[in-house]
């Protein structure tokens, strides 16, 4: 929910505001729903979170737009309540959620804001 502050799972990530894209289990499925270049975010503060290691081909599509994080145990996905993927979260410097996507179809990327 908006305002929720993430626990230790993202503390090792870069300081400052952060955009998280929870890609989930299927990178190619996510790529059919949105293009990473449409995020309009700084690559140094964008993190793509995968449940499984993406193929080299799929990672190439993401790699210019952010860094990769593997959530192989699913803890971060549960904490974020990523009940659909891909799902985009914007975090403040203190790691509180300030906005999140509300649509599965990210071509219509909408966010809920505080």
Secondary structure, 3 states (H helix, E strand, C coil): CCCCECCHHHCCCCCCCEEEEEEECCHHHHHHHCCHHHHCCCHHHEEEEECCCCCHHHHHHHHCCCEEEECCCCHHHHHHCCCCCCEEEEECCCCEEEEEECCCCHHHCCEEEC
